[in-house]
Amino acid sequence: MKTIVISAVNLVEAGTLEILKDCLRFLSEYSVKNNYKVIAIVHKKELAEFPNVEYIETQWPKKRWTNRLWYEYVSMDKISKELGDVYLWFSLHDTSPNVQAERRAVYCHNSFSFYKWKLHDLVFAPKIALFAIFTKFIYQTNIRKNNFLVVQQEWFREGLSKMFGINPRKIIVSRPKISDAVPENKSISKSDNLYHFLFAGSPNSHKNFEVICQAAKILVEEYNIDNFKVSITVKGTENKYAQWLKRNWGTIDNIDFMGFIPKSKLIEFYSTTDCLIYSSKVESWGLPISEFSKYERPMLLADLPYAHETAEGSMKTAYFNPDKPAELAKMMANLIKGDETFLSKQAVKELAEPKAENWEELFNMLLK
């Protein structure tokens, strides 16, 4: 019986935790059918507990980055030797640990090595700026010892290949599985005559909420347009960045600082939204783009590689420079006036090999 180790001590929330759950859910059955032993190294077993999986729990690496690095490059080596004869070691979170294994792979989520950070990132979110500075060096350690790298998008494959001189044939593109469910009612459902814009994202500086706030101010003060509402998932109290947003643009009545809403409420909110804005400057995917595109309504997206790839197949999409609020404001004004002529359907591009459509295809490549 060959052993598969999944190391994921840093995955505790949001999309990356869902990837861990999906992975172990799949391996729970796959391991029995194909005679593999599965060991998962996680923060807490209860976060992703499935049958036919053995767990090693540890909270220490999550407490600080120095702990995490020590665990990845010192403790993991000891663990791998104690386990003995590991066939595949699959790190689900960016780092390539020092381990003894016949085959090795790493799932690369973090695209901050391609983020062009600014001074205000150091002020409001120094961790974001440090991620942007040091992610390249974290990735670089042991990266060439992997048999495969796994990423979610083609542009990321190309970027990592160029950055580290890795053959793109060793980088598998495995796009996240987005629900194929189509909304029963694609028509807009709201109780007022305002044009509704929405941007859903965490209150972090790289999400670039300010370009939307600035655009809203331009609409009111320069275009004299008032029949719209921009809802953003920031309350204004979460951190320094959120406080800065509220302090500078909180007096604009057209901006709704509604704060975080759970996924179920966000799906409901889509039904009252005329247009999705997605201004983030760096993403590994951009899930709201995939979710909202099924409504076949307008989307205004940051003109960046991740957004172009995620928006493939969408019906009414346009792109704006994420550093130019006036450009975004003009597009918003056109939509409020009923002009959608600048929007276009996005072509679906053929994805090059190697690629994996699901976990089974991915593990068949990693193992065989």
Secondary structure by P-SEA (a helix, b strand, c coil): cbbbbbbcccccccaaaaaaaaaaaaaaaaaaaabbbbbbbcccccccccccbbbbbbccccccaaaaaaaaccaaaaaaaaaccccbbbbcccccccccccbbbbbbcccccccccccccccccaaaaaaaacaaaaaacccccccbbbbccaaaaaaaaaacccccccbbbbccccccccccccccccccccbbbbbbccccccccaaaaaaaaaaaacccccccbbbbccccccccaaaaaaaaaccccccccccccccaaaaaaaaaaccbbbbbcccccccaaaaaacccccbbbbcccaaaaaaacccccccccccccaaaaaaaaaaaaacccccbbbbbbbbbcccccccaaaaaaaacc
